[in-house]
Amino acid sequence: MGFKRNKRVGVVGLLQSGKTVLLTSLIAHLRNHDAIALPLDGAEIVGHCELKPRTKLARFPFQRIRNELGQRVWPEKTLVASEYRSRNVRIDLKQKRTTFDLSLFDFPGERLVDLIIDECKHYDDWCERILHELKANPRFENAMAPYFTALKKAVQDSEHPSADHLILEYKRGLARLGLARAPIVTPSTFMITHDGHHVRETLRDVPQEKWIETLAAERPCGVSLGKQFTPLDADNRTAWPGILKPFRNHYAEYRRQVVLPFAKPLRACDELLVLADIPML
């Protein structure tokens, strides 16, 4: 691949995999390039200027994080997607100068599973896709078993369950998946709310069942607690039009407000760096 004058690079990864530290280190190298410390095939960065983000994402807080690292303080977890954009001047071995526009993106790992929602424009399509994913893995299916039982029993008994009951059972399943660190907790606002509040995994003195019930009561699976949705299979969607309509509306709002703003710049990236904490895995 030839040298590109415009580049977009996204960094994603699991919890504490080092995304923010890697980005901060890379930006520091670009701002004060040392060809020995960061070899670039003989090239050198001789000019660097931070620019306003190209997207509507937050500006990556480079200076704050750099200061924290200088004081040996580990950065807090990434809660919102952000962009660091810069104009750089590169000199190659032939002394040819090239100016390039570089955008670096920091994406919360919890949001990645919502790319399924980005791909599925309609709620019904998402239902089929996510239910298939949950049932294809025994670990996921076991965590969601009470929810699947509730759906099946209501259809068999010709009952019309309350949406609140279905939402509660689904969120209990999401909490169990979260405890197991399963990468399929969606909607991801159950882990990171729309306004950037994250589940704090303080489990040392809290029984797991209590933690599950607390999360199921307090966390939203949608834009907010008043606008939640869960996946329904085809029989459920046919049998429960009163539940289906608000779930469709809440899904569409979630996709528009939460998913598309980060999915569009993520998909526009030329390259993705995926980091993982191997000892944690």
Secondary structure per residue as TSV (DSSP state, phi and psi in degrees):
chain	resnum	aa	ss	phi	psi
A	1	M	-	360.0	132.8
A	2	G	-	-73.7	168.1
A	3	F	-	-71.5	128.5
A	4	K	-	-99.6	139.1
A	5	R	S	-80.0	-17.7
A	6	N	E	-129.5	132.6
A	7	K	E	-142.3	137.4
A	8	R	E	-124.9	122.3
A	9	V	E	-125.3	123.6
A	10	G	E	-101.3	142.8
A	11	V	E	-119.4	121.2
A	12	V	E	-131.0	163.4
A	13	G	E	171.6	175.4
A	14	L	S	-81.0	176.1
A	15	L	T	-55.4	130.4
A	16	Q	T	58.3	33.9
A	17	S	S	-86.5	-8.6
A	18	G	S	99.7	18.5
A	19	K	H	-58.3	-51.8
A	20	T	H	-67.0	-38.5
A	21	V	H	-67.2	-42.3
A	22	L	H	-59.8	-46.8
A	23	L	H	-63.1	-43.2
A	24	T	H	-62.1	-41.8
A	25	S	H	-64.4	-43.9
A	26	L	H	-63.0	-43.4
A	27	I	H	-64.2	-40.3
A	28	A	H	-61.0	-38.3
A	29	H	H	-65.2	-40.7
A	30	L	H	-66.5	-37.0
A	31	R	H	-72.5	-28.9
A	32	N	T	-139.5	71.4
A	33	H	-	-71.0	132.1
A	34	D	-	-119.9	110.8
A	35	A	T	-62.0	-21.6
A	36	I	T	-80.2	-43.6
A	37	A	T	-71.4	-34.1
A	38	L	S	-133.3	84.6
A	39	P	-	-66.1	136.8
A	40	L	B	-127.1	55.2
A	41	D	T	53.2	40.4
A	42	G	T	86.5	-8.8
A	43	A	B	-83.1	167.1
A	44	E	E	-142.8	140.1
A	45	I	E	-90.7	114.8
A	46	V	E	-110.6	-3.5
A	47	G	E	-149.6	137.9
A	48	H	E	-147.2	131.9
A	49	C	E	-142.7	122.8
A	50	E	E	-71.6	139.2
A	51	L	E	-119.2	165.5
A	52	K	-	-65.7	139.7
A	53	P	-	-53.6	142.5
A	54	R	S	-73.0	-32.0
A	55	T	S	-97.2	-176.1
A	56	K	S	-91.3	9.3
A	57	L	S	-72.4	163.2
A	58	A	E	-64.9	156.0
A	59	R	E	-77.5	131.2
A	60	F	-	-61.8	126.1
A	61	P	-	-81.0	64.0
A	62	F	H	-56.5	-51.2
A	63	Q	H	-62.6	-41.8
A	64	R	H	-64.3	-45.3
A	65	I	H	-67.6	-39.4
A	66	R	H	-59.7	-42.6
A	67	N	H	-64.5	-40.0
A	68	E	H	-63.1	-45.2
A	69	L	H	-64.0	-35.4
A	70	G	H	-63.7	-25.2
A	71	Q	T	-98.5	12.2
A	72	R	T	62.1	38.1
A	73	V	-	-109.2	122.5
A	74	W	-	-73.5	133.8
A	75	P	-	-61.0	150.4
A	76	E	-	-69.2	161.6
A	77	K	-	-59.9	145.0
A	78	T	-	-68.8	122.1
A	79	L	-	-110.9	-25.6
A	80	V	S	-131.1	148.7
A	81	A	-	-69.8	140.8
A	82	S	E	-142.5	163.8
A	83	E	E	-132.9	136.8
A	84	Y	E	-115.4	117.3
A	85	R	E	-116.6	139.8
A	86	S	E	-148.4	156.3
A	87	R	E	-105.1	128.7
A	88	N	E	-126.7	145.8
A	89	V	E	-111.0	124.3
A	90	R	E	-115.6	134.7
A	91	I	E	-115.5	125.4
A	92	D	-	-93.6	-173.2
A	93	L	T	-64.0	-24.4
A	94	K	T	-91.4	11.9
A	95	Q	-	64.8	23.5
A	96	K	-	-84.3	128.9
A	97	R	E	-92.1	134.6
A	98	T	E	-133.9	129.8
A	99	T	E	-98.8	129.2
A	100	F	E	-133.5	149.9
A	101	D	E	-101.8	119.0
A	102	L	E	-120.0	127.3
A	103	S	E	-115.3	128.8
A	104	L	E	-114.9	129.3
A	105	F	E	-115.4	137.9
A	106	D	E	-112.2	115.2
A	107	F	-	-114.7	133.5
A	108	P	-	-63.8	131.2
A	109	G	G	-61.2	-31.9
A	110	E	G	-62.6	-24.7
A	111	R	G	-77.2	-16.9
A	112	L	G	-62.1	-35.0
A	113	V	G	-65.5	-21.8
A	114	D	G	-72.0	-5.8
A	115	L	H	-63.8	-21.5
A	116	I	H	-62.1	-38.7
A	117	I	H	-69.0	-34.8
A	118	D	H	-62.7	-40.0
A	119	E	H	-73.1	-29.6
A	120	C	-	-100.8	100.7
A	121	K	-	-67.2	-28.3
A	122	H	S	-113.4	144.7
A	123	Y	H	-55.5	-44.0
A	124	D	H	-60.9	-39.1
A	125	D	H	-65.5	-41.1
A	126	W	H	-62.1	-40.7
A	127	C	H	-55.5	-49.8
A	128	E	H	-62.5	-41.2
A	129	R	H	-68.8	-48.2
A	130	I	H	-73.7	-34.6
A	131	L	H	-65.8	-37.9
A	132	H	H	-62.3	-44.6
A	133	E	H	-63.1	-42.0
A	134	L	H	-68.1	-33.1
A	135	K	H	-88.1	-13.0
A	136	A	H	-78.6	-18.2
A	137	N	S	-117.2	119.2
A	138	P	H	-55.6	-35.0
A	139	R	H	-65.4	-43.3
A	140	F	H	-67.7	-42.5
A	141	E	H	-64.0	-39.1
A	142	N	H	-63.9	-40.6
A	143	A	H	-64.3	-32.9
A	144	M	H	-97.4	4.0
A	145	A	H	-53.6	-46.1
A	146	P	H	-60.8	-34.2
A	147	Y	H	-69.1	-45.1
A	148	F	H	-61.9	-38.0
A	149	T	H	-63.7	-41.3
A	150	A	H	-63.0	-40.5
A	151	L	H	-65.1	-47.1
A	152	K	H	-66.5	-42.0
A	153	K	H	-66.3	-40.0
A	154	A	H	-64.1	-38.1
A	155	V	H	-70.0	-43.9
A	156	Q	H	-63.4	-38.7
A	157	D	T	-89.2	4.0
A	158	S	T	55.1	36.8
A	159	E	-	-91.7	159.8
A	160	H	-	-116.1	91.7
A	161	P	-	-69.5	159.7
A	162	S	-	-78.9	147.1
A	163	A	H	-61.7	-35.9
A	164	D	H	-61.2	-39.0
A	165	H	H	-66.1	-44.1
A	166	L	H	-63.6	-43.1
A	167	I	H	-62.2	-42.7
A	168	L	H	-62.6	-45.0
A	169	E	H	-65.7	-39.6
A	170	Y	H	-64.4	-42.5
A	171	K	H	-70.3	-31.0
A	172	R	H	-62.0	-40.1
A	173	G	H	-65.0	-40.7
A	174	L	H	-62.3	-38.6
A	175	A	H	-64.1	-40.6
A	176	R	H	-64.9	-39.4
A	177	L	H	-64.8	-38.6
A	178	G	H	-64.1	-40.4
A	179	L	H	-61.6	-36.6
A	180	A	T	-84.0	3.1
A	181	R	T	53.8	38.1
A	182	A	-	-79.9	130.1
A	183	P	S	-81.3	51.1
A	184	I	-	-146.0	31.0
A	185	V	-	-84.3	105.5
A	186	T	-	-143.2	138.0
A	187	P	S	-63.9	142.1
A	188	S	G	-72.2	-9.6
A	189	T	G	-64.8	-14.0
A	190	F	G	-65.5	-28.5
A	191	M	T	-99.5	-42.3
A	192	I	B	-128.9	112.3
A	193	T	-	-67.2	167.5
A	194	H	T	-59.0	-31.2
A	195	D	T	-95.5	12.3
A	196	G	S	89.3	27.9
A	197	H	-	-102.5	132.8
A	198	H	B	-109.3	149.5
A	199	V	-	-63.8	124.0
A	200	R	-	-93.5	116.0
A	201	E	-	-82.8	71.0
A	202	T	-	-95.1	83.3
A	203	L	-	-105.2	0.6
A	204	R	T	-58.5	-48.4
A	205	D	T	-112.1	15.7
A	206	V	S	-116.0	120.9
A	207	P	-	-58.5	143.9
A	208	Q	H	-58.4	-40.9
A	209	E	H	-63.0	-38.1
A	210	K	H	-67.0	-39.5
A	211	W	H	-63.9	-41.5
A	212	I	H	-62.3	-46.0
A	213	E	H	-66.8	-36.4
A	214	T	H	-65.3	-46.1
A	215	L	H	-63.7	-42.9
A	216	A	H	-61.5	-30.7
A	217	A	H	-82.8	-33.4
A	218	E	H	-103.8	-26.0
A	219	R	-	-92.6	144.1
A	220	P	-	-90.7	144.6
A	221	C	S	-111.4	69.9
A	222	G	B	163.4	-168.2
A	223	V	S	-61.4	-37.6
A	224	S	S	-155.1	175.7
A	225	L	T	-65.2	-22.6
A	226	G	T	-89.0	-3.9
A	227	K	S	-137.1	65.7
A	228	Q	B	-105.7	164.7
A	229	F	-	-155.0	155.7
A	230	T	-	-135.4	162.9
A	231	P	-	-79.4	132.9
A	232	L	-	-117.4	140.6
A	233	D	-	-80.5	177.5
A	234	A	H	-59.0	-42.2
A	235	D	H	-63.2	-41.9
A	236	N	H	-63.4	-43.8
A	237	R	H	-64.1	-35.1
A	238	T	H	-72.3	-39.8
A	239	A	H	-78.8	-24.5
A	240	W	-	-125.0	68.6
A	241	P	H	-62.5	-28.6
A	242	G	H	-67.9	-27.8
A	243	I	H	-88.5	-36.7
A	244	L	H	-60.8	-45.8
A	245	K	H	-59.8	-51.1
A	246	P	H	-66.1	-34.3
A	247	F	H	-62.1	-41.5
A	248	R	H	-61.7	-44.8
A	249	N	H	-64.8	-42.8
A	250	H	H	-67.0	-36.2
A	251	Y	H	-63.2	-47.2
A	252	A	H	-61.5	-40.4
A	253	E	H	-67.9	-40.7
A	254	Y	H	-62.7	-45.3
A	255	R	I	-60.1	-41.4
A	256	R	I	-72.6	-42.6
A	257	Q	I	-85.9	-36.1
A	258	V	I	-105.5	-46.3
A	259	V	I	-81.4	-52.9
A	260	L	H	-60.4	-38.7
A	261	P	H	-60.1	-27.6
A	262	F	H	-102.1	-27.0
A	263	A	H	-69.5	-37.2
A	264	K	H	-62.8	-51.9
A	265	P	H	-66.7	-29.8
A	266	L	H	-65.1	-44.3
A	267	R	H	-71.9	-20.8
A	268	A	T	-82.3	-6.3
A	269	C	-	-66.0	140.8
A	270	D	S	-73.8	-33.7
A	271	E	E	-144.3	154.4
A	272	L	E	-123.9	134.0
A	273	L	E	-103.2	121.1
A	274	V	E	-109.7	116.5
A	275	L	E	-104.6	148.2
A	276	A	-	-143.4	141.9
A	277	D	-	-88.5	98.6
A	278	I	T	-61.5	-43.3
A	279	P	T	-58.5	-36.2
A	280	M	T	-67.3	-39.6
A	281	L	-	-64.5	360.0
